[in-house]
Amino acid sequence: MSKAYASASTGHDHVFLGDNHRRNERRTWFVIALTAGMMIAEIAAGTYYGSMALVADGWHMSTHAAAMLIAALAYLYARRNARNRRFTFGTGKLGDLAGFASAIVLALIALLIGWESLLRLMNPVAISFPQAISVAVLGLAVNLASAWLLSDDHSHHHHAHDHHHDHDNYRHGHGAAAHGRDNNLRAAYLHVLADALTSVLAIVALAAGSVYGWIWLDPLMGVVGALVIARWSVGLIRDAGSVLLDYIPTGEDLPEEIRAAIEKDGDRITDLHVWQLGPGHHGAIVSLVTTNPQSPSLYRDKLAHLHELSHVTVEVERLAA
């Protein structure tokens, strides 16, 4: 029997979801409903009144609704399969996978906006300023409400309980370790923020265009918005990809803290692996040699103050004299 299955049968699970997983899931579904409702209203009104601006903005919102659907389904799947033993280390990283996919979609949206803006710069078209401004203001209101719902308010609370198990190789802590960046929520937030940014830039450009006749300012703002959105997507791709590849980012001092806690009594770590299991949860495999081997539980106790460690495996070997 594999260790993963054995650990499940000995009384502890591998649930490494974020502290506010259910709350974030509910808010994402609500934002999808809000965005989809606005999308349908704009397309229907645009078709009825013959406004291409309304129709175009409606279909633009549909791309963000589809991207946020990725986030919502990831939350749902991760929660329903959190105790599925086939996922050896749980489903905590599924949000990072969804965030990575959403970042790709965000980059494609930026590319599309940039391309359409360049075409408009080369081939200017007449703009119905009052109607376009009203659409942009309405879209901005919806996107600001959605961004507020998806923003991480950092009002997380630490739980006062940690679950410790007397197995030789494992320690699980589900207390303060529940903190951490949720790249899935961040991806959904960036999608609505990108839509809000394009609305703000459009309002500024359209207002100036209606006063001074600068029709070229609207597509120019589109290029600026595309560049900003592309930068956001690159950052999200980098951060989510790092988690998926078990990369320890610069500034992460958890490996050094583990070494300091274990090696202060003369024991020496020969192999150390640290990786993220989910938002605020990390796993570690610690191999050490010592002239005076102790029980693995003693070494786990030395790491008990590192609350972000939710799964620890300790291997102890006697150092040859």
Secondary structure, DSSP 8 states (H G I E B T S, - for coil): --HHHHHHHTT-------TTHHHHHHHHHHHHHHHHHHHHHHHHHHHHHT-HHHHHHHHHHHHHHHHHHHHHHHHHHHHHTTT-TTSTT-STTHHHHHHHHHHHHHHHHHHHHHHHHHHHHHS-----HHHHHHHHHHHHHHHHHHHHHHS--------S-------SS-----SGGG-S--HHHHHHHHHHHHHHHHHHHHHHHHHHHHHH--TTHHHHHHHHHHHHHHHHHHHHHHHHHHHHTT---TT--HHHHHHHHHHTTS-EEEEEEEEEEETTEEEEEEEEEESS---HHHHHHHTTT-TTEEEEEEEEEE---
